[in-house]
């Protein structure tokens, strides 16, 4: 949807940090198709500018923050690595960026966060405690808390907690699983499929645009409007490949053995992880694509 700027007729100035990540590239491509946005991108690696962009290669994301920004979107994060690296990137660097953004008098900072701050839970609602179980989730939770301390009358801070991202060219569990199923043509399933909240990268872009144009702050949640299941993924792959995928039922005894031997992998394949719909951002100007449309264009 083409949206007019809220900034008195001038373009909405958005700075994207970490613009070469797969998620950031998809968001940049979405923004390049919109009007009313002036997009500035800071990267550590060389990157070709898309339509209407200005790309700057920087050594430190805390430096060279332009003035008069309506929003800064940070895709910077460390998923793998040592506990020290997680602390440096997900806490110290993010806090430094927030202070640099505030010094440049930007009006909004949006940071992409994760459901890993809740640990291994099947449902996330307003009463779910934050109990990360690994260094990544622990560092993201501390980073989220530090960022929210930077809120004042001049700076609006949004921590956007998202489930598994997927889409064309994206890494991650869902994309990897889809490629594997498409290649081997088989996927063991349960009698009742586990449901999961997921987020296609175009719906991420739509959510971010909604946040930029809104007055919301604090912790927000993004998700596709429909819950994801293995059955829906198989159906989308069959349609895309024009051939059947064999889906034998997985015996309960085998599932129990898998949970003992490979708990994290098995949970990601067959477990549930659902965000309470009451927590989800209601997109008015950028309505999300339905799951069926997302899966059709995902792989």
WOGI-V13031 format. One record per residue. N is the residue number from 1. NEAR is the number of other C-alpha atoms within 10 Angstrom. D_CENTER is the distance of its C-alpha to the mean C-alpha in Angstrom with 2 decimals. Layout:
n=N near=NEAR d_center=D_CENTER
n=N near=NEAR d_center=D_CENTER
This chain:
n=1 near=10 d_center=20.28
n=2 near=11 d_center=22.11
n=3 near=13 d_center=22.04
n=4 near=16 d_center=24.73
n=5 near=15 d_center=24.00
n=6 near=13 d_center=24.60
n=7 near=12 d_center=26.06
n=8 near=8 d_center=29.68
n=9 near=9 d_center=29.59
n=10 near=12 d_center=28.12
n=11 near=16 d_center=24.75
n=12 near=22 d_center=21.71
n=13 near=21 d_center=21.16
n=14 near=25 d_center=17.58
n=15 near=25 d_center=17.03
n=16 near=23 d_center=14.01
n=17 near=24 d_center=14.17
n=18 near=23 d_center=13.30
n=19 near=28 d_center=13.62
n=20 near=21 d_center=14.47
n=21 near=16 d_center=11.30
n=22 near=18 d_center=10.47
n=23 near=23 d_center=7.16
n=24 near=22 d_center=9.37
n=25 near=19 d_center=12.23
n=26 near=22 d_center=10.95
n=27 near=21 d_center=10.23
n=28 near=22 d_center=13.64
n=29 near=14 d_center=15.28
n=30 near=17 d_center=14.40
n=31 near=23 d_center=15.77
n=32 near=17 d_center=18.75
n=33 near=13 d_center=19.76
n=34 near=14 d_center=19.94
n=35 near=15 d_center=22.82
n=36 near=17 d_center=23.07
n=37 near=21 d_center=20.65
n=38 near=19 d_center=21.80
n=39 near=24 d_center=19.05
n=40 near=22 d_center=19.71
n=41 near=24 d_center=17.78
n=42 near=25 d_center=18.52
n=43 near=20 d_center=18.21
n=44 near=15 d_center=20.04
n=45 near=13 d_center=20.81
n=46 near=13 d_center=22.63
n=47 near=15 d_center=20.73
n=48 near=10 d_center=22.41
n=49 near=15 d_center=21.92
n=50 near=16 d_center=20.91
n=51 near=12 d_center=22.99
n=52 near=15 d_center=23.36
n=53 near=18 d_center=21.50
n=54 near=14 d_center=23.04
n=55 near=19 d_center=21.74
n=56 near=17 d_center=23.08
n=57 near=15 d_center=23.06
n=58 near=17 d_center=23.21
n=59 near=11 d_center=24.13
n=60 near=12 d_center=22.67
n=61 near=20 d_center=19.68
n=62 near=17 d_center=21.78
n=63 near=13 d_center=24.45
n=64 near=14 d_center=25.19
n=65 near=21 d_center=22.99
n=66 near=15 d_center=24.61
n=67 near=12 d_center=26.37
n=68 near=13 d_center=25.87
n=69 near=21 d_center=22.09
n=70 near=22 d_center=20.66
n=71 near=25 d_center=17.10
n=72 near=26 d_center=15.38
n=73 near=21 d_center=11.64
n=74 near=22 d_center=10.97
n=75 near=19 d_center=8.74
n=76 near=23 d_center=11.42
n=77 near=22 d_center=11.24
n=78 near=18 d_center=13.43
n=79 near=15 d_center=12.61
n=80 near=10 d_center=16.17
n=81 near=10 d_center=19.49
n=82 near=12 d_center=21.98
n=83 near=14 d_center=21.74
n=84 near=11 d_center=23.15
n=85 near=18 d_center=20.47
n=86 near=23 d_center=17.72
n=87 near=20 d_center=19.85
n=88 near=17 d_center=20.44
n=89 near=19 d_center=16.97
n=90 near=25 d_center=14.87
n=91 near=24 d_center=17.80
n=92 near=16 d_center=20.58
n=93 near=19 d_center=18.92
n=94 near=24 d_center=16.36
n=95 near=22 d_center=19.41
n=96 near=16 d_center=21.42
n=97 near=23 d_center=18.99
n=98 near=27 d_center=19.05
n=99 near=15 d_center=22.84
n=100 near=18 d_center=23.12
n=101 near=25 d_center=21.11
n=102 near=20 d_center=23.43
n=103 near=12 d_center=26.45
n=104 near=15 d_center=25.60
n=105 near=17 d_center=25.59
n=106 near=24 d_center=22.19
n=107 near=18 d_center=21.59
n=108 near=26 d_center=17.90
n=109 near=27 d_center=15.29
n=110 near=25 d_center=11.58
n=111 near=25 d_center=9.74
n=112 near=20 d_center=6.11
n=113 near=26 d_center=7.15
n=114 near=19 d_center=7.34
n=115 near=22 d_center=9.78
n=116 near=23 d_center=11.96
n=117 near=23 d_center=13.74
n=118 near=19 d_center=15.51
n=119 near=15 d_center=16.79
n=120 near=17 d_center=17.89
n=121 near=16 d_center=18.26
n=122 near=15 d_center=18.55
n=123 near=14 d_center=17.90
n=124 near=17 d_center=16.16
n=125 near=13 d_center=18.19
n=126 near=9 d_center=19.63
n=127 near=6 d_center=21.99
n=128 near=10 d_center=19.82
n=129 near=12 d_center=20.60
n=130 near=15 d_center=18.27
n=131 near=15 d_center=19.67
n=132 near=19 d_center=17.66
n=133 near=13 d_center=19.64
n=134 near=12 d_center=18.79
n=135 near=20 d_center=18.74
n=136 near=23 d_center=15.03
n=137 near=23 d_center=14.39
n=138 near=23 d_center=17.53
n=139 near=27 d_center=16.66
n=140 near=27 d_center=13.25
n=141 near=23 d_center=15.29
n=142 near=15 d_center=18.03
n=143 near=24 d_center=15.92
n=144 near=27 d_center=14.48
n=145 near=16 d_center=18.13
n=146 near=16 d_center=19.52
n=147 near=24 d_center=17.35
n=148 near=18 d_center=18.42
n=149 near=11 d_center=21.98
n=150 near=16 d_center=21.82
n=151 near=18 d_center=21.80
n=152 near=10 d_center=25.11
n=153 near=6 d_center=26.81
n=154 near=11 d_center=25.70
n=155 near=20 d_center=22.04
n=156 near=21 d_center=19.38
n=157 near=25 d_center=16.47
n=158 near=26 d_center=13.22
n=159 near=21 d_center=10.99
n=160 near=23 d_center=7.82
n=161 near=19 d_center=7.22
n=162 near=22 d_center=4.75
n=163 near=21 d_center=6.53
n=164 near=19 d_center=6.90
n=165 near=22 d_center=5.39
n=166 near=25 d_center=8.69
n=167 near=23 d_center=10.97
n=168 near=18 d_center=13.97
n=169 near=13 d_center=14.28
n=170 near=20 d_center=11.11
n=171 near=13 d_center=12.11
n=172 near=12 d_center=11.29
n=173 near=15 d_center=13.35
n=174 near=21 d_center=13.15
n=175 near=18 d_center=13.95
n=176 near=14 d_center=16.56
n=177 near=15 d_center=18.07
n=178 near=19 d_center=18.42
n=179 near=14 d_center=20.21
n=180 near=13 d_center=22.39
n=181 near=18 d_center=23.43
n=182 near=20 d_center=24.24
n=183 near=11 d_center=26.34
n=184 near=10 d_center=28.29
n=185 near=17 d_center=28.51
n=186 near=15 d_center=28.32
n=187 near=20 d_center=25.99
n=188 near=13 d_center=27.57
n=189 near=19 d_center=26.47
n=190 near=17 d_center=27.32
n=191 near=10 d_center=29.71
n=192 near=10 d_center=27.06
n=193 near=16 d_center=23.49
n=194 near=21 d_center=20.86
n=195 near=18 d_center=18.20
n=196 near=25 d_center=14.48
n=197 near=23 d_center=11.58
n=198 near=25 d_center=9.00
n=199 near=25 d_center=6.70
n=200 near=29 d_center=8.21
n=201 near=26 d_center=7.10
n=202 near=24 d_center=10.03
n=203 near=27 d_center=9.16
n=204 near=25 d_center=6.02
n=205 near=21 d_center=8.98
n=206 near=23 d_center=11.30
n=207 near=26 d_center=9.68
n=208 near=21 d_center=9.71
n=209 near=21 d_center=13.23
n=210 near=19 d_center=14.27
n=211 near=21 d_center=13.46
n=212 near=23 d_center=15.28
n=213 near=17 d_center=18.18
n=214 near=12 d_center=18.44
n=215 near=10 d_center=20.08
n=216 near=15 d_center=17.58
n=217 near=18 d_center=16.89
n=218 near=15 d_center=16.18
n=219 near=17 d_center=13.57
n=220 near=19 d_center=11.65
n=221 near=23 d_center=9.59
n=222 near=26 d_center=7.66
n=223 near=27 d_center=8.64
n=224 near=25 d_center=10.85
n=225 near=18 d_center=14.34
n=226 near=17 d_center=15.92
n=227 near=18 d_center=15.65
n=228 near=22 d_center=15.37
n=229 near=19 d_center=18.35
n=230 near=21 d_center=20.00
n=231 near=17 d_center=22.74
n=232 near=15 d_center=20.60
n=233 near=19 d_center=19.16
n=234 near=23 d_center=22.78
n=235 near=16 d_center=24.00
n=236 near=21 d_center=21.63
n=237 near=23 d_center=22.72
n=238 near=17 d_center=26.33
n=239 near=12 d_center=26.12
n=240 near=14 d_center=24.62
n=241 near=13 d_center=27.10
n=242 near=9 d_center=29.98
n=243 near=11 d_center=31.02
n=244 near=14 d_center=30.84
n=245 near=19 d_center=28.79
n=246 near=15 d_center=30.89
n=247 near=14 d_center=29.36
n=248 near=12 d_center=31.83
n=249 near=12 d_center=31.51
n=250 near=13 d_center=30.52
n=251 near=12 d_center=33.35
n=252 near=11 d_center=32.50
n=253 near=8 d_center=34.39
n=254 near=10 d_center=32.27
n=255 near=14 d_center=29.07
n=256 near=13 d_center=30.57
n=257 near=12 d_center=31.45
n=258 near=15 d_center=27.96
n=259 near=15 d_center=26.56
n=260 near=11 d_center=29.24
n=261 near=11 d_center=28.82
n=262 near=11 d_center=25.06
n=263 near=14 d_center=23.45
n=264 near=13 d_center=19.85
n=265 near=13 d_center=19.91
n=266 near=16 d_center=21.85
n=267 near=16 d_center=19.63
n=268 near=16 d_center=16.55
n=269 near=18 d_center=18.90
n=270 near=19 d_center=20.92
n=271 near=20 d_center=19.73
n=272 near=18 d_center=18.18
n=273 near=23 d_center=15.08
n=274 near=20 d_center=14.96
n=275 near=22 d_center=13.73
n=276 near=13 d_center=16.85
n=277 near=16 d_center=16.78
n=278 near=10 d_center=18.57
n=279 near=15 d_center=15.58
n=280 near=17 d_center=13.36
n=281 near=16 d_center=13.41
n=282 near=16 d_center=16.22
n=283 near=17 d_center=15.69
n=284 near=9 d_center=19.21
n=285 near=15 d_center=19.16
n=286 near=18 d_center=16.16
n=287 near=14 d_center=16.41
n=288 near=23 d_center=13.79
n=289 near=16 d_center=15.07
n=290 near=14 d_center=16.58
n=291 near=19 d_center=15.49
n=292 near=15 d_center=18.65
n=293 near=11 d_center=17.94
n=294 near=21 d_center=14.44
n=295 near=23 d_center=16.15
n=296 near=16 d_center=18.99
n=297 near=13 d_center=17.12
n=298 near=20 d_center=14.65
n=299 near=19 d_center=17.06
